[in-house]
Amino acid sequence: TLNARMLSNMVSGVLISLSLFLTFLAVSQGYFITVDAHDEVCFHDRVSSGTKLGLTFEVVEGGFLDVDVKITGPDDKVIYTGERESNGKYTVAAHMDGVYNYCFSNKMSSMTPKTVMFNMDVGDAPKDADNADTHHNKLEQMVQELSVALTGVKHEQEYMEIRERIHRQINDSTNSRVVWWSFFEALVLVVMTIGQIYYLRRFFEVKRVV
């Protein structure tokens, strides 16, 4: 009946929403890594052809806040490469089944390690929609678009949090330098005052000749 069909569509929609929400929580987490000088750190995902892969990263600490980035496919084909980047957001489509690698390199640094925050998002594999229900596909597409929007919002929040952390570190460093400089100036003034008093006492001191 029509009511049963509508109820079935609603239940399917709720299940799809719940599934995508749990997937959103699972694959959209932010990770922090430390890339030592002259080192390279790589991660990988095994996906099917046509699946969309997303990489968002931000260098939060170390040196000039830059790293080299490289994304390669299962056939060792370089999909993307960038040098000395502070942040970025990239989305690529898998051109074949297999393992795709994301690498952060700090080989250009002589001694300074870099701290990198990044997210790796893996979309759903494309489905064969020949015999699928049109209304069901439309609902699933809308839920997927909502999931992508939520992922984008989460990434923006993490980006703003990282930027706030960096600015706070800069402010704390500046305040610390101002305090130490003020302390140094006060110490110099005290030393100069003591020196002048000592010099004037020696200058006006009446020496007795025995």
N, C-alpha and C positions, 0 to 999 in steps of 0.2 A: 504494500500500500504506500501512499504518498507520505503519510506520517512516519511510517517505519523507515522509509528511505531518508527522510529529513533527519530523523533521530540517528540513523547510521552515519550520515554525513557529519552531524554535530559531534558524535563520539569520535569519529576519525579525525576531525579537526582538532579536538582537544588532545587526543593522543599524539598527533603530529606536533602540536604546539609544545606539549610537555617534552617530547623527544628532542625537538630542536632547542628548547631551553636548556635541557640537561647537556646537550652537545655544546651549546654556547658556553656553559659553565666549565665544561671539561677542556675544550680546546682553545679558549680565549684567555687563558691565564698568562700573566706577565712573569717573566723569568729574569733573574739577575745573574750575570756571569762576570768573572774577572779574567781578562785576557792578558797574560804576562807579556813582557817585552820579548821580541823575537819569537812569538808563539802564534798559533792559529787554533781556534776552537770551532768545530763543525757539529751540526745537528742534521738529522735526516727524517724524512717521512716517506712511507711507501703508499703510493696512490695509483689510481687508475687513470687511463687516458681521458682527457677532457675535464678532469677535476681542477677547480680553481685553488691556487695556493696563495696565501697572503703572508707577508713578512713586514712587521713594523718594529723599528728599533730606535733607540736613543742612547748616546754615550753620555753617562751621567757623571763620570769622574775620571780624572787622569789626564795629565799633559794638556794638549790642545783640544781635548774632547773629540778625537777623530779615530776612525778605524777603516780598514779596507773590507769591503763586503763582496761576496761572490755567491751566486746561485747556479748550481750545475744540475743537469739531468742524468738519467740512468746511463746514457751513452757518453757521459763526460762532456756533453755539449754545454758551453757556458751560456746560460740564459740571461744573466745579468752580472755585471761587475762594476764596482765603484771604488775609488780611492779617496782616502782621507775624508770620509763623510761623518758628520756629527749625528744625523738622524735621517730617517727615510721611511717610506711606505710603498711597498711594491706588491702587485698582484699579477700572477702569471697563470696560464693554463697548461696543465700537463700535456705534453705532446705524445707521450707514450707511457705505458705501464712501467712501474719500477720505483726505485729509490731516488728521491731528490734531496740534494744537500744544500744547506745554508752554512756559510763559513764566515767567521769574523777574524780578521788577521790584524795583528799588532807587530808585524815583523819590521815595520819602518821605525819603531821606537827603540831607542838604545837602552833605556833602563826603566821607563815609567809604565806600570800596568794600567789597563783601562777597564772600567766597570761599565757593562752594557746591559740595558734593560731591553727585552725584545718579546714579541708575540709571534707565534706561528699559527695561522688559521688554515684549516683544511676544510674545503667545502664538500658537499655531497657529490658522489659520483653521478654522472648523467644517467638517466633512466630511459628505457624504451617505452614511449607513450602511445604505441599503436593501438593497444586494446584497453587503455586506461580510461577512466571516467573523466569527462571534461570538467565537470564541476569540482570533482575531487582534486584534479590537477591545479585548477585555478586557486582553490583554497590553500593547497600546499605551497604554491608559488608565493602567495601573499604572506604566509607564515615565514617562509624562507627570507623574503625581503625584509620582514620585521626583525628576524634574527640577525640579518646582516646590519641593519640599522642599529640594533642594540650593541652589536660588536663594535661598530664604529664609535658609538657613544662611550663605551667602556674604554676603548683605546684613547679617546680624547681625554677622558678623566685621568687615566694613568699618565698621559703625556703632560697634562697640567700639573699633576702631583710631582712629577719628576722635575719640571721646570721650576716649581715652587721650592723644591728641595735644593736645586742648584743655586737659585737666587738667595735662599736662606744661608747656604754655606758661604757664598760670596759676602753677604752682609756680616755674618759672624766673623769672617776673616778680616774684613775691613775694620770692624769695631775693635777686634783684638789688636790690630796694628796701631789704631789710634790710641788705645789705652797704653800700649807699651811705649809709643812715641811720647805721649804725655808724661809717663813715668820717667823716661830718659831725660826729657827737658827739665823736669823738676829736680832730678838728681844733679844735672849739670849746674842748675841755678844754686843749689845748696853747696856744691863743691866750690863754685866761684865765690859765693858769699863768704864761706869759711876761709878761702884763700885770701880774699881782700882784707878781711879782719886781721888775719895773721900778718899780712904784709904791712898794714897800717900800724899795728902794734909794734912791729919790729922797726918801722921807720921812725916813730916818735919815741921809742924807748931811749931813756937817758942812761947811757953807759957810765958807770962809775970807774974812774981810774984810781987804782989802789997804788 
